[in-house]
C-alpha cells in the first residue's frame, strides 16, 4: 500500500479545494483522526497488558538483572531500558523508543526502492562493523605488525562480548516492544501485515500466559511459576457498574478494556487502509468529482461516529453480560425481599469462571428474546432520522459507496 502513494498527484486540475488523490486524502482530518485513535488504542492496550501481567513479574528488567548477575553488563544503560524505574514507569522510555522505531519504519516504507535499499545496506554494514569490526582490526593488525599468522587471542575474542550483548539487549527489547513497533508501522505505514503481526503477537502472549498460569502447569514450573502475575480464580467483589448495579470487578474491567481496545485498534487501522484503497482504485475523473469527495467525507464521518458508538455499546454490553446474574438477583431481592437471592449471590459457583459463562449465556438469551419484542429496526430508523444532518441525508450511504 505504501508503494502505491508515490505515483499519484495531489494537484486538483479542476481548481477544487479537495480531491481524493492519496496525498491529499491522507492529510484529511478524518484519516488522521482514525490513525490517532488507532495509535492511542494500541498504546493504551499495551500499557494495560503490561500493568496486568508483565510488570514486576516477567518484565525485561528482570532479564537484564539476571544477565548482570552473570557478569554480563547491559550496554543500553538503565535509562533506555527503564531499569531504574518502578512499576509501570519501567516501560515509559522503551515505549517511546518502540513508537519512534515503528514510525521510522513507516516513514521508510514510503521512500523509493533505491533509498530503501541504500538504508538497508547501510544498516547491514553498520551491524557487521559493529559486531566484528574491532576484533578484525585488532587481529589483522597484530598479524600484520608481527608478521605471523595466528588465531585470535583471548583479548581479541573478548572484544566480541560488547557487540553480542548489544544485539542480545536489543533483541530482548524488541520482543517486549514488538506489538508497539509492528502496530505503529502498520498504522502509519499502511501495512495490513504489520497490524496483523501486532494483534497476533498480543493474542499469542495472552494465550501462552493463560496456559502457563493454569494451576496444574504453574505447579510444575516451581519457583518460575510463582513469579507469574495471575488473576484470582474467584472474581472478587464487583465494584464497577452502571445504572446502580455493581457488575464487574477492577480485574474484569482491565480485561474488558483490553478486548475493546484491541477492536478499536484493529478497526481504526484497517479502516484507514480500506478507505485509501477505495480512493486509489477510483477513476481519475471521480477523484476530482465534488460529489465523490462529499461522499467520502460523509463515509469517514459516519465511520468515526459508528466506531465510537459501537465500541462503547460493546463495552457496556460486555459489562452487563458478566454481571447479569447479579442484576437478576438484585432485582429479585429488591422486589421480593427473599433470602434466597442473597444466598445464591454468595454462592461460590457464581464467583468462578464458569459462573461468568452462565451469566453471559443468560444475558444472550434475554437479548435474543428482546429481538422479537422490541422493533429494533424502527428504533434505529428513528435514531437516524433524528441525528443525521440534512447534508448526510442527501448523500448515499457508506454501503452504496463500496458497492459502486
ABEGO torsion letter per residue (X at the ends): XAAAAAABBABBAAGBABBABAAAAAABAAAAAAAAAAAAAAAAAAAAAAAAAABGAABAAAAAAAAAAAGBBBAAEAAAAGAABBEAAAAAAAAAAAAAAAAAAAAAAABBAAAAAAAAAAAAAAAAAAAAAAAAAAAAAAAAAAGBBBBBBAAAAAAAAAAAAAAAAAAAAAAAAAAAAAAAAAAAAGBAAAAAAAAAAAAAAAAAAAAAABAAAAAAAEAAAAABBBBBABAEBBABBBGGBBABBAAAAAAAAAAAAAAAAAAAAAAAAAAAAAAAABBAAAAABAAAAAAAAAAAAAAAAAAAAAAAAAAAAAAAAAAAAAAAAAAAAAAAGBAAAAAAAABAAAABAAAAAAAAAAAAAAAAAAAAABBAAAAAAAAAAAABBAAAAABBBAAAAAAX
